[in-house]
């Protein structure tokens, strides 16, 4: 299962071990998004950084929009080109392979971090200091991550 993880809060007044955990997840700045397959290592890191990030299962159509609009690929010369330019012929096939877990983002030389805009019309009612269950933006949000990603693209 492919998980989208978004850093919601910035680096101010954050404990060193939480910052280290987010650095290992490649979440160095607010509004950065990464995609990972679900694993035990990932759950431990998510639990540690739950007060600064939000995550959930990404759908195939949102994954396609994310890769097409914000995805970049490293070339053989280590230069960045857009995802569209690199995989224009077999776009749907590549997205299906990533979604099903047959290929990883690293195997395809896709840049692992997606830089997103802040969500249009803001985060949920209670802002970025409350959990998703309480009406805020933090923590696990299942398929609701897709709505947030659409607002941030």
Secondary structure, 3 states (H helix, E strand, C coil): CEEEEEECCCCCCCCHHHHHHHHHCCCCCCCEEEEEECCHHHHHHHHHCCCCEEEEECCHHHHHHHHHHHCEEECCCCCEEEHHHHCCCCHHHHHHHHHHCCCCCCCCCECCEEECCCCCCCCCCCCCCCECCCCCCEEECHHHHHHHHHHHC
